[in-house]
Amino acid sequence: MTVPSTQRSGIWLERLSPYRERLAGKPELVVEGKLSRMVGLTLEAVGCRAAIGTRCQVENKNGNIIEAEVVGFAGERVYLMPTGEIHGLEPRTAG
């Protein structure tokens, strides 16, 4: 017994629908690095690449997230400017 192609297409569409929904959203790009130093309010991170204006999240030792924006770079270093509270930051914090 053969299944008509239109019915087969419907079966496949139904089976693939959960995957199509997951793929419809734009995936977030996750890039990780470490803070290497802080001078004034400027954070310096290594181990990541990001374009000027990119928003980043820096996690302090307590697990609190600090938002920062990429304001410059030099070689392998990325310079960030925090946009909120920065208490609890220390070297080698994940960013």
C-alpha positions in Angstrom: 0.0 0.0 0.0 1.4 3.4 -1.0 0.6 6.7 0.7 -0.2 9.5 -1.7 2.5 12.1 -1.9 0.3 15.0 -0.6 -0.5 12.9 2.5 3.2 12.1 2.9 4.1 15.7 2.7 1.5 16.5 5.4 3.0 13.9 7.6 6.5 15.2 7.1 5.4 18.8 7.7 3.7 17.8 11.0 6.8 15.8 12.2 9.2 18.7 11.3 7.1 21.5 12.7 8.7 21.6 16.2 12.1 21.8 14.6 11.0 24.6 12.2 9.7 26.6 15.2 13.1 26.3 17.0 15.0 27.3 13.9 12.7 30.3 13.2 14.3 32.4 16.0 17.6 34.0 15.4 20.2 32.1 17.5 22.3 34.1 20.0 26.0 34.2 19.4 27.9 33.4 22.5 31.5 34.6 22.8 33.4 34.2 26.0 36.5 35.9 27.3 38.0 37.0 30.6 38.6 40.5 32.1 42.3 41.1 32.2 42.3 44.6 33.8 40.2 47.6 34.7 41.4 51.2 34.4 38.9 53.7 35.7 35.6 52.5 34.3 37.1 50.9 31.2 37.2 47.1 31.2 39.8 45.2 29.2 38.9 41.7 28.1 41.0 39.0 26.3 40.0 35.8 24.6 37.0 37.2 22.7 36.2 39.2 19.6 33.4 41.7 19.3 32.6 44.7 17.1 32.3 48.3 18.3 28.9 48.9 19.8 28.3 45.2 20.7 26.5 44.7 24.0 28.2 42.2 26.3 27.3 40.6 29.6 30.0 40.3 32.3 29.3 38.0 35.2 30.9 38.9 38.5 32.0 36.4 41.2 28.5 36.4 42.8 26.8 35.5 39.5 25.4 39.0 38.9 25.3 40.2 35.3 26.8 43.5 34.4 26.0 44.9 30.9 28.8 46.6 29.0 29.4 47.9 25.5 32.4 47.4 23.3 34.1 50.8 22.8 37.4 49.8 21.4 40.0 47.2 20.7 43.7 46.7 20.3 45.2 43.5 19.1 43.7 40.7 21.1 42.2 43.1 23.7 38.6 44.4 23.7 37.7 47.5 25.7 34.3 47.6 27.3 32.4 50.4 29.0 29.9 49.2 31.7 26.4 50.6 31.4 25.4 49.8 34.9 26.6 48.9 38.4 30.1 47.4 38.5 30.5 46.3 42.1 32.0 42.8 42.5 34.2 42.8 39.3 37.6 41.3 39.6 40.3 40.0 37.2 39.5 36.9 35.2 35.8 37.5 35.5 33.9 35.8 32.7 32.6 38.0 30.0 
